[in-house]
Amino acid sequence: MNERDQMAELASRFLDLWQDQATAMAHDPEFERFCRTWMEIWTARMPPQSAGTGDEAAQARSAPASAAPRDGVSDMDAFARRLRHLEERVAALERAAAARGADPDD
């Protein structure tokens, strides 16, 4: 196995591990509580946004925030599908570059 193949294998393993970790965190209620608390603290410290003038600005300032989705599983499923799709696209681009004899890292 040459260095390029080793690097590709390492990158693939890294993405697999990263995806497993992201999925595990999405199913962890303690992590969800941590994120929610962190966001509440962060948004409480944010200075108020200065809005423009006019009716649109008044509506934007008074619009209630939408609630975060409660089923993080469905969001993570969509995220995992999108990530798999992107992995497939990158692999296809790498195969096309290899077929042309081009260096995919360039």
C-alpha positions in Angstrom: 0.0 0.0 0.0 1.5 3.3 -1.0 1.4 6.6 1.0 -1.6 7.9 -1.0 -3.6 4.8 -0.2 -2.6 4.9 3.4 -3.7 8.6 3.7 -7.0 7.8 2.0 -7.6 4.9 4.4 -6.7 7.1 7.4 -9.1 9.9 6.1 -11.9 7.3 5.7 -11.4 5.9 9.2 -11.3 9.5 10.6 -14.6 10.3 8.9 -16.2 7.1 10.1 -15.1 7.8 13.7 -16.3 11.4 13.5 -19.7 10.3 12.2 -20.0 7.7 15.0 -19.1 10.3 17.6 -21.6 12.8 16.2 -24.4 10.2 16.2 -23.6 9.2 19.8 -23.6 12.8 20.9 -27.0 13.4 19.2 -28.5 10.5 21.2 -27.0 11.7 24.5 -29.6 13.6 26.7 -26.9 15.0 28.9 -25.1 16.5 25.9 -28.4 17.9 24.7 -28.9 19.6 28.1 -25.3 20.9 27.9 -25.9 22.4 24.5 -29.2 24.0 25.4 -27.7 25.6 28.6 -24.6 26.8 26.6 -26.9 28.4 24.0 -29.0 30.1 26.7 -26.0 31.5 28.3 -24.5 32.6 25.0 -27.6 34.3 23.7 -28.2 36.0 27.1 -24.8 37.7 26.7 -25.4 38.8 23.1 -26.0 42.5 22.6 -29.4 43.3 21.2 -29.5 43.4 17.4 -30.0 46.8 15.9 -32.8 46.6 13.4 -33.6 49.0 10.6 -36.6 51.2 10.4 -40.0 50.4 9.0 -42.7 47.7 9.5 -40.4 44.8 8.5 -37.9 45.8 11.2 -40.6 46.0 13.8 -42.0 42.6 12.9 -38.6 41.1 12.9 -37.9 42.4 16.4 -41.2 41.1 17.8 -41.3 37.8 16.1 -41.1 34.9 18.6 -38.3 32.5 18.3 -39.3 29.1 17.0 -38.8 26.1 19.3 -35.9 23.8 18.7 -36.9 20.4 17.4 -37.4 17.9 20.2 -36.5 14.8 18.3 -32.8 15.2 17.6 -32.9 11.7 16.2 -34.7 12.7 13.0 -32.3 15.6 12.6 -29.3 13.4 13.0 -30.7 10.9 10.6 -31.0 13.7 8.0 -27.5 14.8 8.9 -26.1 11.3 8.5 -27.8 10.9 5.1 -26.4 14.2 3.9 -22.9 13.2 5.2 -23.1 9.9 3.3 -24.1 11.7 0.2 -21.2 14.1 0.5 -18.8 11.2 1.1 -20.1 9.5 -2.1 -19.6 12.7 -4.1 -16.0 13.1 -2.8 -15.3 9.5 -3.7 -16.7 10.0 -7.2 -14.6 13.1 -7.7 -11.5 11.2 -6.5 -12.2 8.3 -8.9 -12.7 10.8 -11.8 -9.4 12.5 -11.0 -7.6 9.2 -10.8 -9.0 8.1 -14.1 -7.7 11.3 -15.7 -4.4 10.8 -14.0 -4.8 14.0 -12.1 -3.7 14.5 -8.5 -6.9 14.8 -6.5 -5.0 16.8 -3.8 -4.2 19.6 -6.2 
